[in-house]
Amino acid sequence: MTWTAMSGMIAGQTTTVAVSSAATLPTTNWVAVNWQVMLSHTGYVNGLHAVGAASLNPGTTTNVETWWLTPVDLNSNGIADAWETLYFGAGANVDPTADADGDGLNNHAEYLAGTNPKDAQSALKFSQAAAVAANVTLHWPVAEGRVYEVLGTSLTGLALPTPSWQLLDGPWTSDVGVTEMNWSAPAAAVGTGQVYRIELLPP
């Protein structure tokens, strides 16, 4: 990212800070001027942000808000070009509604979940539900940086015509190197017709 001073005696001067996609901007000793920040990363659209700091005293330490970059999507199909290239080759014009591996998740859903659209075993779903005595533990595969939560509802009869899902736990963000998450249902809910689902929060 490149910081450009927009006011004061150092107006026009720039400084560059390298920050990884998973890092937060470190605190810094500010000069009391306003700044313009350009964020850039391969495969993403550059982001320009303004930081008002003229009211801060010189040497004040502060933090800025979280900034997100938008992936490059030249064909505007809602799927990042880098993801299309990874799984379908360079220049691919992927149909977001297609389901190449027949796992019930279309390409757009696979992209959001970080799963492989050509592998039916790679899908966001409970991989197993282990029941031991009065405990049920749910397991599901995760992708780095994605955010998940567990929802629940009570089963009425044999169907869920209009289920009212309630947040039970989370959200959690998967860390680098983590491939699976698990969650244990409270003992009081086991055997009461409780139904669960995992929800992926969009980036």
N, C-alpha and C positions, 0 to 999 in steps of 0.2 A: 504494500500500500504506500501511496505517496501523499505526504502532507504538504500543503502549500499555504503559507501565511497570507491572509487576505487583508490585513490591516496593520497599522503601527509601523515602526521603523524597519521591521524585517519583512514587510509586505513583498510578496513575490518570491521569497526564498522557499526552497523545498527540502524535505528530508524523506527518506524511504525507510520503511520498517518491514521486515519479512515476518509474516505471521502464518502459521499453519491453519488449515481449515477447521481444526478442532480446538484451536486456542482462542483465548480471549485477549483483547488488546491489553498489554501490561500498563500499569500506572506509569505516569511520566511526569517530569517536572515541566510545567507549562510556562510559556511566556504569554502574558495577558494580551493576546490578539485573537481574532477569529481565524479559523482554519477551514480549508477545503480539502477533503480527503478523497482520493481516487483509489478504489479497490480493484484489483485485477488478478485473474487466475485463469490458467489455460482451460478452455472449455466453458467459460462463463462470460456473461455480459458484464463489462466494466460497470461499477457502481460509483456514483459521485454523491458525497454527503457533505453537509455543512456542519461545522462544530463551532458554536458560539462560546468563546472563552474570554472575550474582552473584559468581562466583569470580574474575572478571577485575578487574584494577586499574583505577581511573578513568583514562581517556585511552588505554587499550590499544586498538590497532587489530586487528581480526579480520575474518573472513569467515564467512558462514553457508552452509549447503548449498543445492543447487539445489532450487527448488520449482516444481511444475507445477500448473496449474489444469485442471479438467475441463470440457470444453465442455457447455453446456446441452443436454440431450437429453430433452425432456419425454415423448416417446413411447417412450423406452427401446429404440430399435431399433439402438443402437450407432453412429448417425450424428448428428453435431452438427446442431441445429436451424438454425443459420446457414447451413450447407452445403446443407441441404434447401431453404431459402428461396432461396438464390442460384440453384440450378439448376432447382427444381421449383415455386417460388412459396411465398408465406407460407401456413402452415398445412398444408403437404403432409405426408402420412403415407407416406413412401417405403418401398417394399419393399426391404430390403437385399440380397435374393437376385436381384432383377430385373436385366436387362442391356438397357437401352433402346437402346443404340447397336450391340449385337451384336458387340462387340469381344472377347468372351470374359472380360471383367472385370465382376463384378456391382457394384451400387451401393456396397456396403460396401468393396470393394477399390478402387474409384475414389475414394472418400472418403479412405481411408488414403493413397493415392498422390498425392492432390491433383490428379487429372485430371478432365476434363470428361465426365460420364456420358452426354452427348448428342452426343458427337463421337467417332466410331470411330478417328480419327487421334490422339486424345489418350489415350494409354495407356502404362503402364510396360512397355516392351519395347525391345530393341535396335533402334535406328533404322537402323543399318548396321554392317557389319563390314568395314573396309577392310584388305585384305591386300596388303602391299608387301614383296616378297622374303621375308625370314624374320621379318616382323613382322605381327601382327594387332592392330588397334586397334578397340575396341568403343565405341559411342556410344549414349547413352540420354537421354531427356528427364527433367528433374527438376523438382520443385516446391520452393519456398522452405521451408527449415527441415526438410525430410525427410532421413532418414539412409539411406545406401545402402552396399552392399558387394558384391564380386564373389566368386562361388563357382565351383568347377570340379570336374570329375570326368572320368574316362577312359571313352571309349566302348568297349563290349565288343560286338562284332558290329554289328548295325544297330539295336539297341534299348537302352534303359536300364530294365530291369525293376525293379531295386532300386538306383538310383544312390546312391553314398556321396559326398555333396557336401562339399568342403573349402573353408574360407575362404582365398582367395588374396590379397585386398587390401581395405583399408578397415577400419572404416567411415569414410565422409565425410559431412559435413553440408552441404547446398547453401545457399549464401549468398543474400542478397537480390539479385535481378537476374540470377541464374544460371539458365539454362534448359536446359543440357545438360552432362553429364559424359562423360568418356571415360577409357578405361584400355587400356594396351598390354600384351599378353601377352608373357611372356619368350620370347626366341627359341627356347630349348630345348624349349618346350611346343608350338610351332607344328608342325603336321603329324604329331603323335603321337596323334591321336584324342582330344584334349582337348575337352571340352564345357564351355561357360560359361553362367552365368545371373546375373542381377542380383537382389539381394534387398533389399527395403525393410524396415527395422527399424521396428516399430510405435512410435508416439509414447508 
